[in-house]
Amino acid sequence: MAKSQFSCATFFALLVCFLLLVPNKMPMAEAKFCKRPAEHYSGTCYPNRCYSYCKSKEHAYSGECIWTGQGHQRHYACYCVYNC
């Protein structure tokens, strides 16, 4: 009887130690996103218009306006966001 109680206590003690040593958060796969310029979007980039265009025409996850270019050529361009 004493041996089975000792084995049970040892088992639970080891189980508690194991649970304390294991990290609380399990590694999770994170979604990776790729951004590409919208192919046929024209005109000034408006966030709602860019989002709608990318979702409907290019079947992207999302769309956003991003500053692009250098110097005097900087402007907002519509970029479509895809799941990589």
Backbone as XML, in Angstrom:
<?xml version="1.0"?>
<chain id="A" units="angstrom">
  <residue number="1" name="MET">
    <atom name="N" x="0.818" y="-1.188" z="0.000"/>
    <atom name="CA" x="0.000" y="0.000" z="0.000"/>
    <atom name="C" x="0.863" y="1.255" z="0.000"/>
  </residue>
  <residue number="2" name="ALA">
    <atom name="N" x="1.915" y="1.245" z="0.812"/>
    <atom name="CA" x="2.776" y="2.415" z="0.899"/>
    <atom name="C" x="3.500" y="2.651" z="-0.419"/>
  </residue>
  <residue number="3" name="LYS">
    <atom name="N" x="3.863" y="1.552" z="-1.089"/>
    <atom name="CA" x="4.591" y="1.689" z="-2.346"/>
    <atom name="C" x="3.702" y="2.320" z="-3.420"/>
  </residue>
  <residue number="4" name="SER">
    <atom name="N" x="2.434" y="1.951" z="-3.493"/>
    <atom name="CA" x="1.549" y="2.507" z="-4.511"/>
    <atom name="C" x="1.267" y="3.986" z="-4.248"/>
  </residue>
  <residue number="5" name="GLN">
    <atom name="N" x="1.179" y="4.375" z="-2.956"/>
    <atom name="CA" x="0.987" y="5.791" z="-2.645"/>
    <atom name="C" x="2.226" y="6.591" z="-3.030"/>
  </residue>
  <residue number="6" name="PHE">
    <atom name="N" x="3.402" y="6.020" z="-2.780"/>
    <atom name="CA" x="4.647" y="6.690" z="-3.149"/>
    <atom name="C" x="4.742" y="6.842" z="-4.659"/>
  </residue>
  <residue number="7" name="SER">
    <atom name="N" x="4.390" y="5.806" z="-5.394"/>
    <atom name="CA" x="4.435" y="5.858" z="-6.857"/>
    <atom name="C" x="3.452" y="6.888" z="-7.395"/>
  </residue>
  <residue number="8" name="CYS">
    <atom name="N" x="2.284" y="6.951" z="-6.795"/>
    <atom name="CA" x="1.271" y="7.913" z="-7.227"/>
    <atom name="C" x="1.747" y="9.337" z="-6.937"/>
  </residue>
  <residue number="9" name="ALA">
    <atom name="N" x="2.313" y="9.563" z="-5.761"/>
    <atom name="CA" x="2.812" y="10.891" z="-5.399"/>
    <atom name="C" x="3.974" y="11.294" z="-6.301"/>
  </residue>
  <residue number="10" name="THR">
    <atom name="N" x="4.851" y="10.349" z="-6.587"/>
    <atom name="CA" x="5.978" y="10.622" z="-7.479"/>
    <atom name="C" x="5.492" y="10.971" z="-8.878"/>
  </residue>
  <residue number="11" name="PHE">
    <atom name="N" x="4.533" y="10.219" z="-9.347"/>
    <atom name="CA" x="3.980" y="10.478" z="-10.676"/>
    <atom name="C" x="3.404" y="11.889" z="-10.766"/>
  </residue>
  <residue number="12" name="PHE">
    <atom name="N" x="2.596" y="12.273" z="-9.777"/>
    <atom name="CA" x="1.982" y="13.602" z="-9.805"/>
    <atom name="C" x="3.020" y="14.708" z="-9.642"/>
  </residue>
  <residue number="13" name="ALA">
    <atom name="N" x="4.042" y="14.472" z="-8.829"/>
    <atom name="CA" x="5.103" y="15.469" z="-8.666"/>
    <atom name="C" x="5.845" y="15.677" z="-9.985"/>
  </residue>
  <residue number="14" name="LEU">
    <atom name="N" x="6.148" y="14.581" z="-10.665"/>
    <atom name="CA" x="6.820" y="14.698" z="-11.961"/>
    <atom name="C" x="5.921" y="15.357" z="-13.003"/>
  </residue>
  <residue number="15" name="LEU">
    <atom name="N" x="4.635" y="15.055" z="-12.948"/>
    <atom name="CA" x="3.687" y="15.666" z="-13.873"/>
    <atom name="C" x="3.622" y="17.176" z="-13.669"/>
  </residue>
  <residue number="16" name="VAL">
    <atom name="N" x="3.573" y="17.611" z="-12.411"/>
    <atom name="CA" x="3.541" y="19.048" z="-12.110"/>
    <atom name="C" x="4.827" y="19.714" z="-12.593"/>
  </residue>
  <residue number="17" name="CYS">
    <atom name="N" x="5.971" y="19.098" z="-12.349"/>
    <atom name="CA" x="7.245" y="19.655" z="-12.824"/>
    <atom name="C" x="7.259" y="19.768" z="-14.342"/>
  </residue>
  <residue number="18" name="PHE">
    <atom name="N" x="6.771" y="18.773" z="-15.011"/>
    <atom name="CA" x="6.726" y="18.793" z="-16.473"/>
    <atom name="C" x="5.847" y="19.933" z="-16.967"/>
  </residue>
  <residue number="19" name="LEU">
    <atom name="N" x="4.671" y="20.084" z="-16.364"/>
    <atom name="CA" x="3.752" y="21.136" z="-16.797"/>
    <atom name="C" x="4.301" y="22.528" z="-16.520"/>
  </residue>
  <residue number="20" name="LEU">
    <atom name="N" x="5.107" y="22.673" z="-15.477"/>
    <atom name="CA" x="5.720" y="23.968" z="-15.190"/>
    <atom name="C" x="6.846" y="24.291" z="-16.165"/>
  </residue>
  <residue number="21" name="LEU">
    <atom name="N" x="7.524" y="23.269" z="-16.639"/>
    <atom name="CA" x="8.646" y="23.491" z="-17.548"/>
    <atom name="C" x="8.215" y="23.695" z="-18.993"/>
  </residue>
  <residue number="22" name="VAL">
    <atom name="N" x="7.066" y="23.176" z="-19.356"/>
    <atom name="CA" x="6.575" y="23.318" z="-20.730"/>
    <atom name="C" x="6.046" y="24.739" z="-20.894"/>
  </residue>
  <residue number="23" name="PRO">
    <atom name="N" x="6.442" y="25.440" z="-21.954"/>
    <atom name="CA" x="5.955" y="26.808" z="-22.143"/>
    <atom name="C" x="4.440" y="26.837" z="-22.304"/>
  </residue>
  <residue number="24" name="ASN">
    <atom name="N" x="3.845" y="27.923" z="-21.835"/>
    <atom name="CA" x="2.392" y="28.051" z="-21.888"/>
    <atom name="C" x="1.871" y="28.224" z="-23.301"/>
  </residue>
  <residue number="25" name="LYS">
    <atom name="N" x="2.627" y="28.891" z="-24.127"/>
    <atom name="CA" x="2.156" y="29.147" z="-25.484"/>
    <atom name="C" x="2.746" y="28.116" z="-26.434"/>
  </residue>
  <residue number="26" name="MET">
    <atom name="N" x="1.897" y="27.463" z="-27.143"/>
    <atom name="CA" x="2.357" y="26.535" z="-28.168"/>
    <atom name="C" x="2.722" y="27.356" z="-29.395"/>
  </residue>
  <residue number="27" name="PRO">
    <atom name="N" x="3.760" y="26.985" z="-30.120"/>
    <atom name="CA" x="4.094" y="27.738" z="-31.327"/>
    <atom name="C" x="2.956" y="27.650" z="-32.336"/>
  </residue>
  <residue number="28" name="MET">
    <atom name="N" x="2.606" y="28.805" z="-32.885"/>
    <atom name="CA" x="1.516" y="28.859" z="-33.852"/>
    <atom name="C" x="2.056" y="29.342" z="-35.186"/>
  </residue>
  <residue number="29" name="ALA">
    <atom name="N" x="1.508" y="28.804" z="-36.232"/>
    <atom name="CA" x="1.903" y="29.242" z="-37.568"/>
    <atom name="C" x="1.270" y="30.598" z="-37.828"/>
  </residue>
  <residue number="30" name="GLU">
    <atom name="N" x="2.094" y="31.548" z="-38.228"/>
    <atom name="CA" x="1.590" y="32.877" z="-38.526"/>
    <atom name="C" x="1.436" y="33.029" z="-40.027"/>
  </residue>
  <residue number="31" name="ALA">
    <atom name="N" x="0.403" y="33.740" z="-40.400"/>
    <atom name="CA" x="0.167" y="33.984" z="-41.822"/>
    <atom name="C" x="1.214" y="34.963" z="-42.337"/>
  </residue>
  <residue number="32" name="LYS">
    <atom name="N" x="1.745" y="34.687" z="-43.500"/>
    <atom name="CA" x="2.706" y="35.584" z="-44.132"/>
    <atom name="C" x="2.000" y="36.278" z="-45.279"/>
  </residue>
  <residue number="33" name="PHE">
    <atom name="N" x="2.238" y="37.569" z="-45.388"/>
    <atom name="CA" x="1.591" y="38.353" z="-46.420"/>
    <atom name="C" x="2.628" y="38.937" z="-47.367"/>
  </residue>
  <residue number="34" name="CYS">
    <atom name="N" x="2.274" y="38.981" z="-48.640"/>
    <atom name="CA" x="3.112" y="39.578" z="-49.673"/>
    <atom name="C" x="2.350" y="40.745" z="-50.276"/>
  </residue>
  <residue number="35" name="LYS">
    <atom name="N" x="3.070" y="41.815" z="-50.579"/>
    <atom name="CA" x="2.444" y="42.982" z="-51.200"/>
    <atom name="C" x="2.986" y="43.135" z="-52.610"/>
  </residue>
  <residue number="36" name="ARG">
    <atom name="N" x="2.066" y="43.358" z="-53.543"/>
    <atom name="CA" x="2.442" y="43.610" z="-54.936"/>
    <atom name="C" x="1.633" y="44.788" z="-55.446"/>
  </residue>
  <residue number="37" name="PRO">
    <atom name="N" x="2.223" y="45.592" z="-56.332"/>
    <atom name="CA" x="1.449" y="46.700" z="-56.896"/>
    <atom name="C" x="0.247" y="46.169" z="-57.665"/>
  </residue>
  <residue number="38" name="ALA">
    <atom name="N" x="-0.874" y="46.874" z="-57.547"/>
    <atom name="CA" x="-2.073" y="46.495" z="-58.295"/>
    <atom name="C" x="-1.782" y="46.668" z="-59.782"/>
  </residue>
  <residue number="39" name="GLU">
    <atom name="N" x="-2.152" y="45.687" z="-60.581"/>
    <atom name="CA" x="-1.772" y="45.693" z="-61.991"/>
    <atom name="C" x="-2.476" y="46.757" z="-62.819"/>
  </residue>
  <residue number="40" name="HIS">
    <atom name="N" x="-3.772" y="46.900" z="-62.669"/>
    <atom name="CA" x="-4.507" y="47.799" z="-63.556"/>
    <atom name="C" x="-5.221" y="48.912" z="-62.814"/>
  </residue>
  <residue number="41" name="TYR">
    <atom name="N" x="-4.816" y="49.186" z="-61.588"/>
    <atom name="CA" x="-5.422" y="50.275" z="-60.816"/>
    <atom name="C" x="-4.883" y="51.590" z="-61.354"/>
  </residue>
  <residue number="42" name="SER">
    <atom name="N" x="-5.760" y="52.551" z="-61.592"/>
    <atom name="CA" x="-5.295" y="53.842" z="-62.108"/>
    <atom name="C" x="-5.909" y="54.967" z="-61.298"/>
  </residue>
  <residue number="43" name="GLY">
    <atom name="N" x="-5.263" y="56.093" z="-61.332"/>
    <atom name="CA" x="-5.753" y="57.267" z="-60.624"/>
    <atom name="C" x="-5.199" y="57.361" z="-59.218"/>
  </residue>
  <residue number="44" name="THR">
    <atom name="N" x="-5.710" y="58.359" z="-58.495"/>
    <atom name="CA" x="-5.282" y="58.578" z="-57.121"/>
    <atom name="C" x="-5.691" y="57.397" z="-56.249"/>
  </residue>
  <residue number="45" name="CYS">
    <atom name="N" x="-4.817" y="57.038" z="-55.354"/>
    <atom name="CA" x="-5.104" y="55.893" z="-54.486"/>
    <atom name="C" x="-5.931" y="56.340" z="-53.290"/>
  </residue>
  <residue number="46" name="TYR">
    <atom name="N" x="-7.120" y="55.814" z="-53.204"/>
    <atom name="CA" x="-7.992" y="56.007" z="-52.047"/>
    <atom name="C" x="-8.115" y="54.652" z="-51.354"/>
  </residue>
  <residue number="47" name="PRO">
    <atom name="N" x="-7.919" y="54.612" z="-50.035"/>
    <atom name="CA" x="-7.889" y="53.321" z="-49.333"/>
    <atom name="C" x="-9.095" y="52.418" z="-49.595"/>
  </residue>
  <residue number="48" name="ASN">
    <atom name="N" x="-10.295" y="52.959" z="-49.535"/>
    <atom name="CA" x="-11.482" y="52.113" z="-49.749"/>
    <atom name="C" x="-11.554" y="51.600" z="-51.179"/>
  </residue>
  <residue number="49" name="ARG">
    <atom name="N" x="-11.205" y="52.444" z="-52.128"/>
    <atom name="CA" x="-11.239" y="52.043" z="-53.537"/>
    <atom name="C" x="-10.175" y="50.981" z="-53.826"/>
  </residue>
  <residue number="50" name="CYS">
    <atom name="N" x="-8.986" y="51.182" z="-53.283"/>
    <atom name="CA" x="-7.889" y="50.220" z="-53.472"/>
    <atom name="C" x="-8.257" y="48.871" z="-52.852"/>
  </residue>
  <residue number="51" name="TYR">
    <atom name="N" x="-8.809" y="48.899" z="-51.652"/>
    <atom name="CA" x="-9.211" y="47.667" z="-50.971"/>
    <atom name="C" x="-10.246" y="46.911" z="-51.801"/>
  </residue>
  <residue number="52" name="SER">
    <atom name="N" x="-11.267" y="47.632" z="-52.260"/>
    <atom name="CA" x="-12.330" y="46.994" z="-53.051"/>
    <atom name="C" x="-11.795" y="46.444" z="-54.361"/>
  </residue>
  <residue number="53" name="TYR">
    <atom name="N" x="-10.915" y="47.213" z="-55.016"/>
    <atom name="CA" x="-10.342" y="46.771" z="-56.285"/>
    <atom name="C" x="-9.550" y="45.476" z="-56.098"/>
  </residue>
  <residue number="54" name="CYS">
    <atom name="N" x="-8.674" y="45.458" z="-55.107"/>
    <atom name="CA" x="-7.826" y="44.273" z="-54.890"/>
    <atom name="C" x="-8.660" y="43.046" z="-54.528"/>
  </residue>
  <residue number="55" name="LYS">
    <atom name="N" x="-9.690" y="43.232" z="-53.706"/>
    <atom name="CA" x="-10.533" y="42.102" z="-53.320"/>
    <atom name="C" x="-11.317" y="41.552" z="-54.507"/>
  </residue>
  <residue number="56" name="SER">
    <atom name="N" x="-11.884" y="42.441" z="-55.317"/>
    <atom name="CA" x="-12.785" y="41.977" z="-56.377"/>
    <atom name="C" x="-12.063" y="41.626" z="-57.673"/>
  </residue>
  <residue number="57" name="LYS">
    <atom name="N" x="-11.115" y="42.434" z="-58.100"/>
    <atom name="CA" x="-10.475" y="42.228" z="-59.409"/>
    <atom name="C" x="-9.258" y="41.317" z="-59.355"/>
  </residue>
  <residue number="58" name="GLU">
    <atom name="N" x="-8.460" y="41.444" z="-58.305"/>
    <atom name="CA" x="-7.219" y="40.660" z="-58.246"/>
    <atom name="C" x="-7.295" y="39.530" z="-57.223"/>
  </residue>
  <residue number="59" name="HIS">
    <atom name="N" x="-8.446" y="39.346" z="-56.605"/>
    <atom name="CA" x="-8.685" y="38.254" z="-55.652"/>
    <atom name="C" x="-7.617" y="38.198" z="-54.561"/>
  </residue>
  <residue number="60" name="ALA">
    <atom name="N" x="-7.278" y="39.365" z="-54.044"/>
    <atom name="CA" x="-6.271" y="39.471" z="-52.992"/>
    <atom name="C" x="-6.941" y="39.443" z="-51.624"/>
  </residue>
  <residue number="61" name="TYR">
    <atom name="N" x="-6.128" y="39.308" z="-50.595"/>
    <atom name="CA" x="-6.624" y="39.316" z="-49.220"/>
    <atom name="C" x="-7.083" y="40.718" z="-48.827"/>
  </residue>
  <residue number="62" name="SER">
    <atom name="N" x="-6.340" y="41.728" z="-49.285"/>
    <atom name="CA" x="-6.621" y="43.106" z="-48.912"/>
    <atom name="C" x="-5.949" y="44.037" z="-49.912"/>
  </residue>
  <residue number="63" name="GLY">
    <atom name="N" x="-6.113" y="45.318" z="-49.725"/>
    <atom name="CA" x="-5.441" y="46.318" z="-50.543"/>
    <atom name="C" x="-5.168" y="47.542" z="-49.704"/>
  </residue>
  <residue number="64" name="GLU">
    <atom name="N" x="-4.036" y="48.208" z="-49.956"/>
    <atom name="CA" x="-3.707" y="49.401" z="-49.188"/>
    <atom name="C" x="-2.874" y="50.363" z="-50.018"/>
  </residue>
  <residue number="65" name="CYS">
    <atom name="N" x="-2.978" y="51.634" z="-49.669"/>
    <atom name="CA" x="-2.208" y="52.673" z="-50.347"/>
    <atom name="C" x="-0.876" y="52.833" z="-49.626"/>
  </residue>
  <residue number="66" name="ILE">
    <atom name="N" x="0.222" y="52.800" z="-50.388"/>
    <atom name="CA" x="1.564" y="52.886" z="-49.820"/>
    <atom name="C" x="2.345" y="53.949" z="-50.580"/>
  </residue>
  <residue number="67" name="TRP">
    <atom name="N" x="3.120" y="54.753" z="-49.827"/>
    <atom name="CA" x="3.994" y="55.722" z="-50.471"/>
    <atom name="C" x="5.064" y="54.967" z="-51.249"/>
  </residue>
  <residue number="68" name="THR">
    <atom name="N" x="5.277" y="55.365" z="-52.471"/>
    <atom name="CA" x="6.284" y="54.707" z="-53.300"/>
    <atom name="C" x="6.985" y="55.755" z="-54.157"/>
  </residue>
  <residue number="69" name="GLY">
    <atom name="N" x="8.100" y="55.392" z="-54.741"/>
    <atom name="CA" x="8.870" y="56.325" z="-55.558"/>
    <atom name="C" x="9.897" y="57.066" z="-54.726"/>
  </residue>
  <residue number="70" name="GLN">
    <atom name="N" x="10.700" y="57.913" z="-55.404"/>
    <atom name="CA" x="11.744" y="58.663" z="-54.720"/>
    <atom name="C" x="11.713" y="60.114" z="-55.160"/>
  </residue>
  <residue number="71" name="GLY">
    <atom name="N" x="12.152" y="60.978" z="-54.265"/>
    <atom name="CA" x="12.250" y="62.397" z="-54.588"/>
    <atom name="C" x="10.910" y="62.991" z="-54.975"/>
  </residue>
  <residue number="72" name="HIS">
    <atom name="N" x="10.900" y="63.696" z="-56.133"/>
    <atom name="CA" x="9.679" y="64.342" z="-56.607"/>
    <atom name="C" x="8.695" y="63.342" z="-57.199"/>
  </residue>
  <residue number="73" name="GLN">
    <atom name="N" x="9.098" y="62.109" z="-57.368"/>
    <atom name="CA" x="8.237" y="61.083" z="-57.959"/>
    <atom name="C" x="7.433" y="60.311" z="-56.911"/>
  </residue>
  <residue number="74" name="ARG">
    <atom name="N" x="7.530" y="60.727" z="-55.637"/>
    <atom name="CA" x="6.795" y="60.003" z="-54.583"/>
    <atom name="C" x="5.298" y="60.204" z="-54.748"/>
  </residue>
  <residue number="75" name="HIS">
    <atom name="N" x="4.568" y="59.118" z="-54.586"/>
    <atom name="CA" x="3.111" y="59.165" z="-54.693"/>
    <atom name="C" x="2.508" y="57.953" z="-53.989"/>
  </residue>
  <residue number="76" name="TYR">
    <atom name="N" x="1.220" y="58.017" z="-53.735"/>
    <atom name="CA" x="0.505" y="56.867" z="-53.188"/>
    <atom name="C" x="0.194" y="55.902" z="-54.317"/>
  </residue>
  <residue number="77" name="ALA">
    <atom name="N" x="0.498" y="54.646" z="-54.099"/>
    <atom name="CA" x="0.187" y="53.606" z="-55.080"/>
    <atom name="C" x="-0.614" y="52.513" z="-54.386"/>
  </residue>
  <residue number="78" name="CYS">
    <atom name="N" x="-1.492" y="51.896" z="-55.139"/>
    <atom name="CA" x="-2.319" y="50.819" z="-54.602"/>
    <atom name="C" x="-1.528" y="49.511" z="-54.641"/>
  </residue>
  <residue number="79" name="TYR">
    <atom name="N" x="-1.382" y="48.887" z="-53.492"/>
    <atom name="CA" x="-0.712" y="47.597" z="-53.384"/>
    <atom name="C" x="-1.719" y="46.570" z="-52.887"/>
  </residue>
  <residue number="80" name="CYS">
    <atom name="N" x="-1.734" y="45.424" z="-53.535"/>
    <atom name="CA" x="-2.606" y="44.331" z="-53.119"/>
    <atom name="C" x="-1.830" y="43.404" z="-52.184"/>
  </residue>
  <residue number="81" name="VAL">
    <atom name="N" x="-2.491" y="42.949" z="-51.152"/>
    <atom name="CA" x="-1.877" y="42.091" z="-50.141"/>
    <atom name="C" x="-2.399" y="40.671" z="-50.338"/>
  </residue>
  <residue number="82" name="TYR">
    <atom name="N" x="-1.472" y="39.728" z="-50.517"/>
    <atom name="CA" x="-1.813" y="38.323" z="-50.764"/>
    <atom name="C" x="-1.287" y="37.456" z="-49.632"/>
  </residue>
  <residue number="83" name="ASN">
    <atom name="N" x="-1.922" y="36.324" z="-49.393"/>
    <atom name="CA" x="-1.370" y="35.307" z="-48.493"/>
    <atom name="C" x="-0.254" y="34.595" z="-49.244"/>
  </residue>
  <residue number="84" name="CYS">
    <atom name="N" x="0.935" y="34.568" z="-48.662"/>
    <atom name="CA" x="2.066" y="33.899" z="-49.324"/>
    <atom name="C" x="2.038" y="32.415" z="-49.051"/>
  </residue>
</chain>
